[in-house]
Amino acid sequence: MDACESGTEYDVNGGDVLAQQGVRPNANSGENMVSVERVRVTRATNEEEHLGFACVAPGEVGTVADEPVVITVTLEDFQRLGVDPLVAHAGPLTDWLPVNMVNVLYAESETQTIDTVLLGTPVSVRAIPTSYHWDLGDGNTITTTNSGKPFPDEEVTSTYRYEGWYDVTLTTTFRGEFSVNGGEWQDIDGTIEVASDPVAIFSKSLESRLVNPNVPVDEEEDPWVPPRSEDTEGPIDPEAEHRTL
């Protein structure tokens, strides 16, 4: 190995970084040879695996250069970072609404920035919401690029035809960007989907009835929302459809 001096080259292969510690030749050796230490770095865990040394011709290892590691963030990396689900809201301020009343849907939507370190280099990743898929629990679904606004705004809405408990579930699609060590933002190929916690809501059938005008209204009694059970689950809407807004 005395015929070799130090230098480094890198190659990204299969999601890992293969580092070849190579060199320029020593004039005294009379041969154009380089020494190479091969190290595989698994980006997911930042673990290094020593693969041994070799003294070979430069053509067998490529051009030896003192270049930085080329770091990229793949779709798999993006998924592993753990993007937070958005907080979803459905209905008015209470956990119930009358049958056929407008059900207002909205998400607390904002870009998330996640800082991490890859191969000792700081990397920032941005998760940007691009679309929102609402499952109303009765077979009806909505896909929109609008995050919606709180009640009484009605930018994204639905209604229930029947009485019962339903789970409203939001799935958000995010695109990603990454920046290496404060550099320019680069796109991550592909998108990821992140499901939010479901919002339970009771659709109540309100019927008109005669009351004794001399008896005060018991505001605690009506509207009454029953405990959730198998018997109080809302049925599927036979006319359910998917809407794109």
Secondary structure, 3 states (H helix, E strand, C coil): CCCECCCCEEEEECCEEEEEECCCECHHHCCCCEEEEEEEEECCCCEEEEEEEEEECHHHCCCCCCCCCCCCCCHHHHHHCCCCCCEEEECCCCCEEECCCCEEEEEECCCEEEEEEECCEEEEEEEEEEEEEEECCCCCEEEECCCCCCCCCCCCEECCCCCEEEEEEEEEEEEEEEEECCCCCEEEEEEEEEECCCEEEEEECCCCCCCCCCCCCCCCCCCCCCCCCHHHECCCCCCCCEEEC
